């Protein structure tokens, strides 16, 4: 997703979480979403973190080039960390998080 897809105002709103968010404290599989950031409320790991394109890190093997190795459930993200990207599917293995939604002009 190119950043020029949004107007300046829309881009700011996305950054502030004004498109919407999902609170997750379990292992619900959020599929067919447009998630642009994950904020960890407690330490967390992923079962699935599937990017919408190969530019973003994720748990799928298709996301490893050029962005390092695939994330697995041995990778713990600490409380307070926020990761940014563009994911269509997120499923936590452990932890609590807020998933911030994109979605302008998509």
ZATOR-279711 format. One record per residue: residue in one letter; residue number from 1; z, x, y of N, C-alpha, C in turn. Coordinates in pm, 1 decimal. Atoms other than C-alpha are relative to their C-alpha. Last residue first. Layout:
N
[site 'a',NUM,[Z,X,Y],[Z,X,Y],[Z,X,Y]];
...
***
This chain:
106
[site 'x',106,[35.7,-51.1,131.7],[-6.4,-916.6,56.0],[-71.1,-105.7,-80.8]];
[site 'x',105,[145.0,-19.2,15.1],[-9.2,-987.2,429.7],[-37.6,54.2,-138.2]];
[site 'x',104,[86.2,38.9,-110.6],[366.3,-941.7,461.4],[-145.4,31.5,-34.4]];
[site 'x',103,[74.7,122.9,18.3],[528.5,-925.6,119.9],[-81.9,-46.3,117.4]];
[site 'x',102,[109.8,-10.0,-95.2],[800.3,-668.6,109.9],[-71.4,-133.2,-5.4]];
[site 'x',101,[134.3,48.8,27.0],[1129.8,-745.4,-62.6],[-95.1,32.6,114.4]];
[site 'x',100,[60.3,50.0,-122.8],[1453.3,-549.7,-56.8],[-147.0,-30.3,-23.7]];
[site 'x',99,[143.6,-26.7,3.4],[1637.5,-517.2,-388.2],[-61.2,-62.4,124.2]];
[site 'x',98,[75.4,96.4,-79.5],[2015.3,-500.2,-342.5],[-145.1,45.8,-2.9]];
[site 'x',97,[93.3,-43.5,-103.2],[2196.1,-316.9,-618.3],[-52.5,-118.2,79.9]];
[site 'x',96,[21.6,110.8,-92.7],[2475.2,-328.8,-875.6],[-89.2,50.5,112.7]];
[site 'x',95,[-23.4,-6.7,-143.5],[2505.7,-96.7,-1172.9],[-30.9,-128.4,74.3]];
[site 'x',94,[-140.1,3.3,-41.2],[2366.1,-52.8,-1520.3],[5.1,-3.9,151.7]];
[site 'x',93,[-71.9,-15.0,127.1],[2033.6,-104.6,-1698.2],[149.4,-8.1,26.5]];
[site 'x',92,[-109.8,-96.4,4.5],[1865.2,-244.7,-1386.7],[55.3,6.3,-142.0]];
[site 'x',91,[-107.0,47.0,87.5],[1529.4,-418.6,-1418.2],[105.2,110.7,-7.0]];
[site 'x',90,[-124.3,-76.8,0.2],[1266.6,-384.4,-1148.8],[98.3,-67.2,-94.2]];
[site 'x',89,[-95.1,41.1,103.2],[903.5,-493.9,-1157.3],[120.0,93.1,1.6]];
[site 'x',88,[27.5,138.0,40.1],[635.8,-491.0,-890.3],[98.5,-52.8,-101.5]];
[site 'x',87,[-13.4,32.0,140.8],[750.9,-177.6,-711.9],[-25.5,-147.4,-25.8]];
[site 'x',86,[67.5,130.0,12.4],[653.4,-27.0,-379.2],[-7.4,-32.7,-147.8]];
[site 'x',85,[125.0,-6.1,74.6],[856.7,269.5,-261.5],[-67.3,-135.2,2.3]];
[site 'x',84,[108.6,76.0,-59.3],[1188.9,347.4,-95.5],[-125.8,19.4,-83.0]];
[site 'x',83,[130.4,-57.4,32.2],[1513.7,460.0,-254.6],[-107.5,-94.1,54.2]];
[site 'x',82,[110.7,94.5,-15.1],[1850.2,386.7,-96.0],[-127.1,74.8,-37.4]];
[site 'x',81,[136.4,-52.2,-9.0],[2162.9,571.0,-206.9],[-98.7,-115.2,18.0]];
[site 'x',80,[41.9,-24.0,-137.8],[2499.5,414.2,-126.9],[-141.5,51.4,15.9]];
[site 'x',79,[-38.5,103.2,-95.9],[2649.6,443.8,-475.7],[-43.9,40.4,140.1]];
[site 'x',78,[-137.7,19.2,-43.8],[2470.4,709.9,-677.4],[18.2,-115.0,99.1]];
[site 'x',77,[11.1,1.5,-144.9],[2140.5,683.7,-869.4],[137.8,-35.7,56.0]];
[site 'x',76,[-92.2,88.4,-71.6],[2186.5,780.6,-1232.9],[-18.5,16.5,149.8]];
[site 'x',75,[-0.1,-33.9,-141.6],[1894.4,924.8,-1430.6],[86.2,-100.7,74.7]];
[site 'x',74,[-91.5,-111.5,-17.8],[1973.1,898.6,-1803.0],[8.4,46.4,144.8]];
[site 'x',73,[-134.6,52.7,-20.1],[1815.4,552.6,-1810.2],[106.7,109.2,3.2]];
[site 'x',72,[-49.8,65.0,121.3],[1475.3,711.8,-1753.2],[144.7,-42.0,22.4]];
[site 'x',71,[-143.8,28.3,-4.5],[1270.5,798.3,-1445.2],[39.8,-64.0,-132.3]];
[site 'x',70,[-39.7,141.1,2.6],[926.0,940.0,-1518.6],[152.2,-11.4,1.5]];
[site 'x',69,[-11.0,58.3,133.0],[865.2,1301.2,-1419.0],[42.3,-146.1,10.5]];
[site 'x',68,[-106.1,-45.9,87.7],[742.6,1427.9,-1085.0],[-2.5,-69.0,-135.0]];
[site 'x',67,[-134.4,23.3,-52.5],[540.4,1235.3,-829.2],[112.4,38.2,-94.5]];
[site 'x',66,[-54.6,-133.3,-23.9],[183.4,1356.6,-874.4],[148.3,-1.3,37.2]];
[site 'x',65,[87.7,-92.4,-69.8],[151.3,1224.4,-1140.8],[-42.4,-61.8,132.0]];
[site 'x',64,[-51.7,-136.8,-2.8],[448.0,1068.5,-1319.0],[-87.7,97.9,76.8]];
[site 'x',63,[-47.2,-33.8,-134.5],[380.4,704.0,-1235.5],[44.6,145.0,12.6]];
[site 'x',62,[111.0,-4.9,-94.7],[161.4,628.5,-1536.0],[42.1,40.4,139.8]];
[site 'x',61,[62.6,-132.2,6.4],[446.9,723.5,-1768.0],[-117.7,11.7,94.3]];
[site 'x',60,[121.0,-2.3,82.5],[635.0,415.0,-1656.7],[-64.2,137.9,4.1]];
[site 'x',59,[-33.1,-27.1,138.6],[993.0,451.1,-1534.3],[-123.2,7.2,-89.1]];
[site 'x',58,[-38.4,113.3,82.7],[899.1,480.5,-1171.0],[31.9,43.2,-141.7]];
[site 'x',57,[-72.7,-35.2,122.6],[801.7,700.8,-881.0],[36.7,-125.1,-77.2]];
[site 'x',56,[-144.6,21.0,-2.4],[544.0,577.7,-630.9],[62.2,34.9,-134.0]];
[site 'x',55,[-59.7,-76.0,-109.4],[189.1,692.4,-551.0],[152.2,-4.7,-2.7]];
[site 'x',54,[-49.9,-129.9,45.4],[76.6,577.8,-897.0],[59.6,84.6,111.5]];
[site 'x',53,[106.8,-99.5,10.3],[46.2,215.1,-783.3],[63.2,135.9,-31.4]];
[site 'x',52,[125.5,74.0,-14.5],[250.4,-107.2,-797.6],[-120.1,94.5,-1.0]];
[site 'x',51,[67.9,-4.0,-129.2],[542.5,93.3,-932.1],[-128.9,-81.7,-0.5]];
[site 'x',50,[145.6,-11.4,15.7],[741.7,-15.1,-1237.3],[-69.6,-7.8,135.1]];
[site 'x',49,[31.5,-16.7,-141.5],[1114.5,54.1,-1231.6],[-149.7,26.7,3.2]];
[site 'x',48,[138.4,0.7,-48.9],[1235.2,-66.1,-1569.4],[-1.4,18.7,151.2]];
[site 'x',47,[75.3,21.8,122.1],[1557.8,-1.5,-1764.8],[-148.5,5.3,35.2]];
[site 'x',46,[107.3,97.6,20.0],[1704.9,150.4,-1453.1],[-42.5,-8.4,-145.5]];
[site 'x',45,[112.7,-53.6,76.5],[2034.4,322.3,-1376.3],[-100.5,-112.3,-21.9]];
[site 'x',44,[89.4,81.2,81.3],[2302.1,250.7,-1120.6],[-106.4,78.6,-72.8]];
[site 'x',43,[90.4,-88.1,73.9],[2606.2,382.0,-937.2],[-86.8,-84.6,-91.9]];
[site 'x',42,[-76.2,-85.1,91.6],[2746.8,95.5,-731.1],[-99.7,94.6,-66.3]];
[site 'x',41,[-134.9,38.3,-40.4],[2605.0,-82.9,-426.3],[101.2,73.5,-87.4]];
[site 'x',40,[-98.2,3.0,108.1],[2270.6,93.7,-477.9],[139.0,-28.7,56.4]];
[site 'x',39,[-125.5,-56.7,-49.8],[2003.7,4.4,-223.1],[105.8,-17.2,-107.5]];
[site 'x',38,[-112.9,32.7,86.6],[1653.1,-46.5,-364.5],[121.6,71.5,57.4]];
[site 'x',37,[-116.8,-87.7,-5.7],[1354.1,-55.2,-130.3],[106.6,-51.4,-95.7]];
[site 'x',36,[31.0,-119.5,-79.1],[998.2,-194.9,-112.7],[118.1,95.2,13.8]];
[site 'x',35,[-123.5,-65.5,-39.3],[1006.6,-464.9,-381.2],[-33.0,132.2,69.4]];
[site 'x',34,[55.1,-93.5,-96.7],[705.3,-696.5,-410.9],[119.1,71.8,63.8]];
[site 'x',33,[-64.5,-6.0,-130.8],[791.0,-898.3,-719.8],[-74.7,98.4,88.9]];
[site 'x',32,[92.4,58.2,-97.4],[595.7,-999.4,-1029.5],[63.1,-11.2,138.0]];
[site 'x',31,[140.6,-31.1,22.6],[892.5,-919.2,-1256.2],[-85.1,-73.1,103.5]];
[site 'x',30,[70.9,55.8,-115.7],[1264.4,-909.7,-1178.0],[-144.3,47.2,-7.8]];
[site 'x',29,[130.4,-63.2,-16.5],[1418.0,-850.1,-1522.3],[-71.9,-70.3,114.6]];
[site 'x',28,[112.0,92.0,-19.6],[1784.0,-950.1,-1503.2],[-127.2,79.7,25.7]];
[site 'x',27,[122.3,-56.4,57.6],[2015.9,-678.7,-1636.5],[-117.5,-97.0,9.0]];
[site 'x',26,[15.3,11.7,144.3],[2319.8,-744.7,-1426.9],[-130.1,60.6,-44.4]];
[site 'x',25,[-114.6,-69.0,59.3],[2457.4,-706.3,-1079.8],[-3.4,-11.0,-151.1]];
[site 'x',24,[-3.9,-4.3,145.7],[2146.5,-794.1,-882.5],[121.2,79.1,-47.5]];
[site 'x',23,[-121.3,-68.7,44.0],[2123.6,-909.9,-522.6],[1.7,-3.9,-152.0]];
[site 'x',22,[-54.4,51.8,126.1],[1767.1,-996.1,-420.1],[123.2,83.2,-32.4]];
[site 'x',21,[-65.5,-94.4,89.2],[1633.6,-950.4,-67.9],[51.1,-72.7,-122.9]];
[site 'x',20,[-83.7,57.5,104.7],[1413.8,-1111.8,189.7],[59.1,108.0,-87.8]];
[site 'x',19,[93.5,71.8,85.7],[1136.8,-1037.8,438.6],[75.9,-68.4,-113.5]];
[site 'x',18,[18.3,137.6,-44.1],[1397.6,-951.4,700.3],[-102.7,-77.9,-80.6]];
[site 'x',17,[-28.4,91.9,109.5],[1517.3,-639.8,519.1],[-23.6,-145.9,33.7]];
[site 'x',16,[-129.4,63.4,-23.3],[1540.2,-430.5,835.3],[35.7,-100.5,-108.6]];
[site 'x',15,[-102.2,-103.1,-0.1],[1258.4,-198.9,727.5],[140.4,-54.9,19.0]];
[site 'x',14,[-13.7,-43.7,138.8],[1041.8,-499.7,646.3],[112.8,102.4,-10.1]];
[site 'x',13,[-72.2,104.9,72.6],[1107.5,-640.3,993.6],[20.5,37.1,-146.2]];
[site 'x',12,[-141.1,-10.4,-38.0],[1003.4,-311.9,1153.9],[82.7,-102.6,-76.1]];
[site 'x',11,[-52.6,-120.4,62.5],[676.0,-315.2,962.4],[146.8,21.3,30.8]];
[site 'x',10,[-21.7,29.7,141.4],[613.4,-675.3,1067.1],[59.2,120.0,-72.7]];
[site 'x',9,[-114.1,90.7,10.9],[662.9,-585.9,1434.0],[31.2,-32.1,-146.0]];
[site 'x',8,[-121.1,-75.8,-33.6],[432.0,-284.7,1419.7],[123.9,-87.1,-16.9]];
[site 'x',7,[-7.9,-26.2,-143.4],[168.5,-493.1,1239.6],[127.7,78.7,26.0]];
[site 'x',6,[-89.2,83.7,-79.4],[151.0,-451.7,864.2],[-13.3,32.6,147.9]];
[site 'x',5,[19.4,136.8,46.5],[-128.1,-319.5,640.9],[82.4,-97.2,82.8]];
[site 'x',4,[72.8,73.6,-102.2],[-125.3,1.2,845.1],[-32.3,-143.3,-42.6]];
[site 'x',3,[-94.0,46.3,-102.1],[149.0,129.3,615.3],[-71.1,-79.4,107.9]];
[site 'x',2,[6.8,-77.7,-122.7],[-100.3,145.0,332.1],[95.1,-57.6,103.5]];
[site 'x',1,[0.0,84.3,-116.0],[0.0,0.0,0.0],[0.0,89.3,122.9]];
***
